[in-house]
Amino acid sequence: MTLATLSEVLQPALRDGYAVPGLVCLGWEDMRAYAMAAEAERAPVILQAGPSCRAHTPLPILGKMFRHLAESVDVPVVAHLDHGYTLDECREALDAGFTSLMFDGSRKPLAQNIEETAQVADMAHAAGISCEGEIGFVGYSGGEGSAGTDPEEAAIFARESGVDAMAISVGNVHLQTDHEGGLDEARIRAIEALTTVPLVIHGGSGVPYAQRAALAAGSRIAKFNIGTELRMAFGAALREAVNADPARFDRVAILKETHQPVMEAARAVIRGLGASGKA
C-alpha cells in the first residue's frame, strides 16, 4: 500500500524544489495510466476526482479505484477530492477512503470561506488526512472570469483555516487548451512573502511549460493541477482508435489504445515538474 496524504507528498516537494502533479481523472483508463506513469517515473502522484468525475462515478467507487491503484504501484499515491463544495460531500469522500479533501469556498466572502474550510480541515486532520483550500477564484476559459488572490487575504486564510495546501488565483484559468496563460509571478512572490503553506495552481494545463518548470523548482508552488492537456491526449488517442477501424465496436479493445498515449503524456507532465525520481 503506497496510499499517501497530500502533506506527505507536498512537504518534500516544497523542501527539495519540485512540484507534484494533481492529475484530473475522469475514468478507469486515465487514472490507471496516471498511476503507471508515476511508477515508471518513480514519482509521487495525486489522483483527483473533480465534479465531472463524481457526476459520472459515485465517490465510494472512486475511493476504491484510487486505493486499488495505490496498492498496485510502489510510489506514493494521493486519493484527492477536487473542488468539494459542501461539508457533506467532503465527509462522503473521507468515508470513501480519500486521503485528501479540497474544499472550494472561493466564491464565498473571506470570513465564510475561512469558517467552512476550517471545518473541513478539522474533520480531515481528525481522520489523519489532509485538506486543501482556495483563496481567490480561478475562472474558466470561455466562462466565468477569475478574481485574483489578494496576498493579505491569503495570509489570513492560510493562518485561520488550517489548510495543508492553498490554491491561489494568479492568472491561471481552468480548461485552457493552449499554453499561453502565463502566471503573475509578482503576485506569487507577494503571497509567498506572507505565507508558509504549500501553494497550488489549478488550471495548470494553460501555464507555459518553461514557467511551470521554473516555478516548480523555484517557488512555494508544490502542486500543479493538470487536466485539460491529458484529456486532449486521451481524446486524440480515442479518436484515432475509433477512426482506424469504423467496423470495430468492442469498447475494451478501443479504450486499450488510449493507454500508452495518455501514460506518455502524464510522464511528460511529471518530468516537467521535476518530480521524476522523487518517490
NUVEXPA-492179 format. One record per residue (C-alpha): chain; x, y, z; residue in one letter; residue number from 1. Coordinates in pm, whole numbers. Layout:
<recs>
@cadena=A x=X y=Y z=Z residuo=A num=NUM
...
</recs>
This chain:
<recs>
@cadena=A x=0 y=0 z=0 residuo=M num=1
@cadena=A x=151 y=332 z=-107 residuo=T num=2
@cadena=A x=-151 y=548 z=-27 residuo=L num=3
@cadena=A x=-33 y=889 z=96 residuo=A num=4
@cadena=A x=-182 y=1213 z=225 residuo=T num=5
@cadena=A x=-138 y=1543 z=45 residuo=L num=6
@cadena=A x=100 y=1672 z=313 residuo=S num=7
@cadena=A x=316 y=1362 z=284 residuo=E num=8
@cadena=A x=391 y=1439 z=-83 residuo=V num=9
@cadena=A x=387 y=1821 z=-79 residuo=L num=10
@cadena=A x=620 y=1886 z=213 residuo=Q num=11
@cadena=A x=914 y=1701 z=48 residuo=P num=12
@cadena=A x=836 y=1882 z=-280 residuo=A num=13
@cadena=A x=847 y=2217 z=-102 residuo=L num=14
@cadena=A x=1174 y=2126 z=67 residuo=R num=15
@cadena=A x=1351 y=1984 z=-238 residuo=D num=16
@cadena=A x=1232 y=2217 z=-516 residuo=G num=17
@cadena=A x=987 y=2029 z=-734 residuo=Y num=18
@cadena=A x=608 y=2005 z=-770 residuo=A num=19
@cadena=A x=372 y=1708 z=-758 residuo=V num=20
@cadena=A x=114 y=1673 z=-1036 residuo=P num=21
@cadena=A x=-253 y=1669 z=-940 residuo=G num=22
@cadena=A x=-388 y=1467 z=-1234 residuo=L num=23
@cadena=A x=-757 y=1509 z=-1307 residuo=V num=24
@cadena=A x=-929 y=1173 z=-1351 residuo=C num=25
@cadena=A x=-1247 y=1101 z=-1545 residuo=L num=26
@cadena=A x=-1245 y=721 z=-1553 residuo=G num=27
@cadena=A x=-1054 y=399 z=-1505 residuo=W num=28
@cadena=A x=-848 y=426 z=-1823 residuo=E num=29
@cadena=A x=-691 y=761 z=-1742 residuo=D num=30
@cadena=A x=-637 y=705 z=-1369 residuo=M num=31
@cadena=A x=-465 y=372 z=-1438 residuo=R num=32
@cadena=A x=-241 y=538 z=-1698 residuo=A num=33
@cadena=A x=-151 y=810 z=-1446 residuo=Y num=34
@cadena=A x=-59 y=560 z=-1174 residuo=A num=35
@cadena=A x=157 y=363 z=-1414 residuo=M num=36
@cadena=A x=320 y=682 z=-1540 residuo=A num=37
@cadena=A x=410 y=774 z=-1182 residuo=A num=38
@cadena=A x=558 y=430 z=-1123 residuo=E num=39
@cadena=A x=758 y=449 z=-1446 residuo=A num=40
@cadena=A x=894 y=790 z=-1344 residuo=E num=41
@cadena=A x=946 y=691 z=-979 residuo=R num=42
@cadena=A x=737 y=991 z=-880 residuo=A num=43
@cadena=A x=457 y=1069 z=-636 residuo=P num=44
@cadena=A x=118 y=1141 z=-793 residuo=V num=45
@cadena=A x=-214 y=1290 z=-683 residuo=I num=46
@cadena=A x=-520 y=1126 z=-842 residuo=L num=47
@cadena=A x=-803 y=1380 z=-841 residuo=Q num=48
@cadena=A x=-1179 y=1329 z=-855 residuo=A num=49
@cadena=A x=-1342 y=1655 z=-960 residuo=G num=50
@cadena=A x=-1711 y=1740 z=-1003 residuo=P num=51
@cadena=A x=-1746 y=1597 z=-1355 residuo=S num=52
@cadena=A x=-1577 y=1274 z=-1248 residuo=C num=53
@cadena=A x=-1807 y=1243 z=-946 residuo=R num=54
@cadena=A x=-2113 y=1308 z=-1163 residuo=A num=55
@cadena=A x=-2015 y=1005 z=-1370 residuo=H num=56
@cadena=A x=-1894 y=768 z=-1096 residuo=T num=57
@cadena=A x=-2004 y=769 z=-728 residuo=P num=58
@cadena=A x=-1747 y=871 z=-465 residuo=L num=59
@cadena=A x=-1744 y=532 z=-287 residuo=P num=60
@cadena=A x=-1649 y=364 z=-616 residuo=I num=61
@cadena=A x=-1382 y=624 z=-693 residuo=L num=62
@cadena=A x=-1232 y=574 z=-349 residuo=G num=63
@cadena=A x=-1200 y=200 z=-411 residuo=K num=64
@cadena=A x=-1049 y=260 z=-756 residuo=M num=65
@cadena=A x=-790 y=506 z=-624 residuo=F num=66
@cadena=A x=-698 y=279 z=-334 residuo=R num=67
@cadena=A x=-669 y=-22 z=-564 residuo=H num=68
@cadena=A x=-428 y=171 z=-787 residuo=L num=69
@cadena=A x=-227 y=282 z=-484 residuo=A num=70
@cadena=A x=-190 y=-84 z=-387 residuo=E num=71
@cadena=A x=-80 y=-180 z=-738 residuo=S num=72
@cadena=A x=223 y=55 z=-755 residuo=V num=73
@cadena=A x=510 y=128 z=-518 residuo=D num=74
@cadena=A x=517 y=508 z=-539 residuo=V num=75
@cadena=A x=308 y=745 z=-323 residuo=P num=76
@cadena=A x=-49 y=792 z=-449 residuo=V num=77
@cadena=A x=-282 y=1054 z=-301 residuo=V num=78
@cadena=A x=-658 y=996 z=-335 residuo=A num=79
@cadena=A x=-778 y=1356 z=-362 residuo=H num=80
@cadena=A x=-1124 y=1512 z=-372 residuo=L num=81
@cadena=A x=-1101 y=1812 z=-605 residuo=D num=82
@cadena=A x=-1347 y=2101 z=-566 residuo=H num=83
@cadena=A x=-1565 y=1966 z=-290 residuo=G num=84
@cadena=A x=-1839 y=2225 z=-238 residuo=Y num=85
@cadena=A x=-2008 y=2107 z=82 residuo=T num=86
@cadena=A x=-1909 y=1961 z=416 residuo=L num=87
@cadena=A x=-2129 y=1658 z=343 residuo=D num=88
@cadena=A x=-1952 y=1593 z=13 residuo=E num=89
@cadena=A x=-1615 y=1613 z=187 residuo=C num=90
@cadena=A x=-1734 y=1378 z=461 residuo=R num=91
@cadena=A x=-1854 y=1130 z=198 residuo=E num=92
@cadena=A x=-1510 y=1137 z=34 residuo=A num=93
@cadena=A x=-1342 y=1081 z=370 residuo=L num=94
@cadena=A x=-1571 y=784 z=436 residuo=D num=95
@cadena=A x=-1491 y=652 z=88 residuo=A num=96
@cadena=A x=-1119 y=633 z=171 residuo=G num=97
@cadena=A x=-986 y=953 z=21 residuo=F num=98
@cadena=A x=-667 y=1084 z=181 residuo=T num=99
@cadena=A x=-704 y=1449 z=82 residuo=S num=100
@cadena=A x=-1005 y=1682 z=72 residuo=L num=101
@cadena=A x=-1011 y=2003 z=-129 residuo=M num=102
@cadena=A x=-1290 y=2231 z=-10 residuo=F num=103
@cadena=A x=-1370 y=2508 z=-257 residuo=D num=104
@cadena=A x=-1521 y=2812 z=-86 residuo=G num=105
@cadena=A x=-1356 y=3052 z=-327 residuo=S num=106
@cadena=A x=-1681 y=3209 z=-444 residuo=R num=107
@cadena=A x=-1776 y=3299 z=-85 residuo=K num=108
@cadena=A x=-1683 y=3600 z=131 residuo=P num=109
@cadena=A x=-1348 y=3561 z=306 residuo=L num=110
@cadena=A x=-1489 y=3501 z=656 residuo=A num=111
@cadena=A x=-1732 y=3235 z=532 residuo=Q num=112
@cadena=A x=-1463 y=3069 z=320 residuo=N num=113
@cadena=A x=-1233 y=3052 z=624 residuo=I num=114
@cadena=A x=-1503 y=2920 z=854 residuo=E num=115
@cadena=A x=-1623 y=2645 z=621 residuo=E num=116
@cadena=A x=-1274 y=2546 z=506 residuo=T num=117
@cadena=A x=-1163 y=2522 z=870 residuo=A num=118
@cadena=A x=-1448 y=2278 z=940 residuo=Q num=119
@cadena=A x=-1325 y=2055 z=658 residuo=V num=120
@cadena=A x=-964 y=2090 z=772 residuo=A num=121
@cadena=A x=-1058 y=1993 z=1127 residuo=D num=122
@cadena=A x=-1252 y=1692 z=1001 residuo=M num=123
@cadena=A x=-964 y=1586 z=776 residuo=A num=124
@cadena=A x=-699 y=1626 z=1043 residuo=H num=125
@cadena=A x=-906 y=1431 z=1298 residuo=A num=126
@cadena=A x=-902 y=1143 z=1049 residuo=A num=127
@cadena=A x=-530 y=1177 z=979 residuo=G num=128
@cadena=A x=-566 y=1310 z=624 residuo=I num=129
@cadena=A x=-503 y=1645 z=450 residuo=S num=130
@cadena=A x=-705 y=1946 z=340 residuo=C num=131
@cadena=A x=-659 y=2192 z=53 residuo=E num=132
@cadena=A x=-846 y=2523 z=34 residuo=G num=133
@cadena=A x=-875 y=2803 z=-222 residuo=E num=134
@cadena=A x=-850 y=3178 z=-181 residuo=I num=135
@cadena=A x=-921 y=3397 z=-481 residuo=G num=136
@cadena=A x=-1125 y=3247 z=-764 residuo=F num=137
@cadena=A x=-979 y=3062 z=-1063 residuo=V num=138
@cadena=A x=-1208 y=3114 z=-1361 residuo=G num=139
@cadena=A x=-1280 y=2909 z=-1672 residuo=Y num=140
@cadena=A x=-1166 y=2953 z=-2030 residuo=S num=141
@cadena=A x=-1465 y=3091 z=-2220 residuo=G num=142
@cadena=A x=-1667 y=3109 z=-1899 residuo=G num=143
@cadena=A x=-1664 y=3260 z=-1552 residuo=E num=144
@cadena=A x=-1385 y=3513 z=-1502 residuo=G num=145
@cadena=A x=-1115 y=3493 z=-1236 residuo=S num=146
@cadena=A x=-1075 y=3700 z=-921 residuo=A num=147
@cadena=A x=-706 y=3726 z=-834 residuo=G num=148
@cadena=A x=-582 y=3628 z=-488 residuo=T num=149
@cadena=A x=-511 y=3918 z=-256 residuo=D num=150
@cadena=A x=-184 y=3843 z=-71 residuo=P num=151
@cadena=A x=-309 y=3991 z=259 residuo=E num=152
@cadena=A x=-627 y=3781 z=240 residuo=E num=153
@cadena=A x=-418 y=3476 z=153 residuo=A num=154
@cadena=A x=-215 y=3526 z=470 residuo=A num=155
@cadena=A x=-529 y=3545 z=683 residuo=I num=156
@cadena=A x=-683 y=3244 z=508 residuo=F num=157
@cadena=A x=-370 y=3029 z=546 residuo=A num=158
@cadena=A x=-338 y=3117 z=914 residuo=R num=159
@cadena=A x=-701 y=3080 z=1018 residuo=E num=160
@cadena=A x=-829 y=2794 z=801 residuo=S num=161
@cadena=A x=-562 y=2542 z=897 residuo=G num=162
@cadena=A x=-521 y=2410 z=542 residuo=V num=163
@cadena=A x=-226 y=2193 z=439 residuo=D num=164
@cadena=A x=-217 y=2346 z=89 residuo=A num=165
@cadena=A x=-361 y=2665 z=-57 residuo=M num=166
@cadena=A x=-485 y=2709 z=-413 residuo=A num=167
@cadena=A x=-436 y=3061 z=-548 residuo=I num=168
@cadena=A x=-557 y=3265 z=-844 residuo=S num=169
@cadena=A x=-260 y=3430 z=-1015 residuo=V num=170
@cadena=A x=-352 y=3432 z=-1385 residuo=G num=171
@cadena=A x=-433 y=3061 z=-1408 residuo=N num=172
@cadena=A x=-755 y=2951 z=-1579 residuo=V num=173
@cadena=A x=-939 y=2618 z=-1585 residuo=H num=174
@cadena=A x=-996 y=2435 z=-1917 residuo=L num=175
@cadena=A x=-741 y=2633 z=-2119 residuo=Q num=176
@cadena=A x=-636 y=2437 z=-2430 residuo=T num=177
@cadena=A x=-318 y=2631 z=-2512 residuo=D num=178
@cadena=A x=-11 y=2713 z=-2302 residuo=H num=179
@cadena=A x=-19 y=3089 z=-2327 residuo=E num=180
@cadena=A x=-173 y=3174 z=-1991 residuo=G num=181
@cadena=A x=136 y=3290 z=-1808 residuo=G num=182
@cadena=A x=118 y=3336 z=-1431 residuo=L num=183
@cadena=A x=160 y=3663 z=-1242 residuo=D num=184
@cadena=A x=491 y=3599 z=-1071 residuo=E num=185
@cadena=A x=488 y=3927 z=-881 residuo=A num=186
@cadena=A x=160 y=3825 z=-716 residuo=R num=187
@cadena=A x=301 y=3478 z=-641 residuo=I num=188
@cadena=A x=605 y=3634 z=-469 residuo=R num=189
@cadena=A x=382 y=3867 z=-269 residuo=A num=190
@cadena=A x=177 y=3569 z=-147 residuo=I num=191
@cadena=A x=493 y=3373 z=-67 residuo=E num=192
@cadena=A x=625 y=3662 z=142 residuo=A num=193
@cadena=A x=324 y=3639 z=374 residuo=L num=194
@cadena=A x=260 y=3262 z=392 residuo=T num=195
@cadena=A x=442 y=2935 z=451 residuo=T num=196
@cadena=A x=182 y=2682 z=332 residuo=V num=197
@cadena=A x=245 y=2491 z=4 residuo=P num=198
@cadena=A x=77 y=2667 z=-288 residuo=L num=199
@cadena=A x=-137 y=2505 z=-558 residuo=V num=200
@cadena=A x=-208 y=2608 z=-917 residuo=I num=201
@cadena=A x=-541 y=2495 z=-1060 residuo=H num=202
@cadena=A x=-572 y=2511 z=-1438 residuo=G num=203
@cadena=A x=-206 y=2417 z=-1476 residuo=G num=204
@cadena=A x=-252 y=2300 z=-1838 residuo=S num=205
@cadena=A x=-264 y=2661 z=-1951 residuo=G num=206
@cadena=A x=70 y=2755 z=-1793 residuo=V num=207
@cadena=A x=366 y=2764 z=-2036 residuo=P num=208
@cadena=A x=592 y=2462 z=-1987 residuo=Y num=209
@cadena=A x=900 y=2669 z=-1909 residuo=A num=210
@cadena=A x=721 y=2874 z=-1643 residuo=Q num=211
@cadena=A x=570 y=2559 z=-1495 residuo=R num=212
@cadena=A x=916 y=2406 z=-1460 residuo=A num=213
@cadena=A x=1074 y=2724 z=-1322 residuo=A num=214
@cadena=A x=805 y=2774 z=-1057 residuo=L num=215
@cadena=A x=812 y=2407 z=-958 residuo=A num=216
@cadena=A x=1187 y=2443 z=-893 residuo=A num=217
@cadena=A x=1197 y=2795 z=-754 residuo=G num=218
@cadena=A x=878 y=2886 z=-572 residuo=S num=219
@cadena=A x=647 y=2760 z=-298 residuo=R num=220
@cadena=A x=413 y=2616 z=-562 residuo=I num=221
@cadena=A x=427 y=2245 z=-480 residuo=A num=222
@cadena=A x=125 y=2117 z=-677 residuo=K num=223
@cadena=A x=6 y=2184 z=-1030 residuo=F num=224
@cadena=A x=-336 y=2050 z=-1131 residuo=N num=225
@cadena=A x=-323 y=1915 z=-1485 residuo=I num=226
@cadena=A x=-639 y=1803 z=-1661 residuo=G num=227
@cadena=A x=-709 y=1957 z=-2000 residuo=T num=228
@cadena=A x=-386 y=1860 z=-2175 residuo=E num=229
@cadena=A x=-427 y=1499 z=-2059 residuo=L num=230
@cadena=A x=-792 y=1491 z=-2166 residuo=R num=231
@cadena=A x=-678 y=1617 z=-2506 residuo=M num=232
@cadena=A x=-426 y=1331 z=-2528 residuo=A num=233
@cadena=A x=-697 y=1082 z=-2434 residuo=F num=234
@cadena=A x=-942 y=1230 z=-2687 residuo=G num=235
@cadena=A x=-690 y=1225 z=-2969 residuo=A num=236
@cadena=A x=-597 y=862 z=-2897 residuo=A num=237
@cadena=A x=-962 y=758 z=-2873 residuo=L num=238
@cadena=A x=-1049 y=933 z=-3198 residuo=R num=239
@cadena=A x=-760 y=763 z=-3376 residuo=E num=240
@cadena=A x=-859 y=422 z=-3238 residuo=A num=241
@cadena=A x=-1220 y=461 z=-3349 residuo=V num=242
@cadena=A x=-1138 y=600 z=-3692 residuo=N num=243
@cadena=A x=-875 y=331 z=-3761 residuo=A num=244
@cadena=A x=-1150 y=70 z=-3795 residuo=D num=245
@cadena=A x=-1506 y=204 z=-3824 residuo=P num=246
@cadena=A x=-1643 y=-151 z=-3802 residuo=A num=247
@cadena=A x=-1490 y=-217 z=-3462 residuo=R num=248
@cadena=A x=-1732 y=-189 z=-3171 residuo=F num=249
@cadena=A x=-1567 y=-356 z=-2870 residuo=D num=250
@cadena=A x=-1511 y=-78 z=-2617 residuo=R num=251
@cadena=A x=-1236 y=-263 z=-2429 residuo=V num=252
@cadena=A x=-1031 y=-306 z=-2746 residuo=A num=253
@cadena=A x=-1084 y=58 z=-2842 residuo=I num=254
@cadena=A x=-1010 y=204 z=-2498 residuo=L num=255
@cadena=A x=-698 y=-11 z=-2463 residuo=K num=256
@cadena=A x=-538 y=201 z=-2734 residuo=E num=257
@cadena=A x=-565 y=515 z=-2522 residuo=T num=258
@cadena=A x=-338 y=375 z=-2250 residuo=H num=259
@cadena=A x=7 y=430 z=-2397 residuo=Q num=260
@cadena=A x=-52 y=784 z=-2532 residuo=P num=261
@cadena=A x=-210 y=902 z=-2204 residuo=V num=262
@cadena=A x=62 y=737 z=-1998 residuo=M num=263
@cadena=A x=333 y=908 z=-2206 residuo=E num=264
@cadena=A x=158 y=1245 z=-2175 residuo=A num=265
@cadena=A x=140 y=1200 z=-1797 residuo=A num=266
@cadena=A x=507 y=1104 z=-1782 residuo=R num=267
@cadena=A x=593 y=1425 z=-1966 residuo=A num=268
@cadena=A x=394 y=1627 z=-1710 residuo=V num=269
@cadena=A x=576 y=1456 z=-1421 residuo=I num=270
@cadena=A x=917 y=1521 z=-1576 residuo=R num=271
@cadena=A x=827 y=1883 z=-1644 residuo=G num=272
@cadena=A x=757 y=1942 z=-1275 residuo=L num=273
@cadena=A x=1086 y=1786 z=-1166 residuo=G num=274
@cadena=A x=910 y=1506 z=-977 residuo=A num=275
@cadena=A x=1079 y=1212 z=-1153 residuo=S num=276
@cadena=A x=1290 y=1001 z=-921 residuo=G num=277
@cadena=A x=1148 y=1162 z=-607 residuo=K num=278
@cadena=A x=941 y=866 z=-486 residuo=A num=279
</recs>
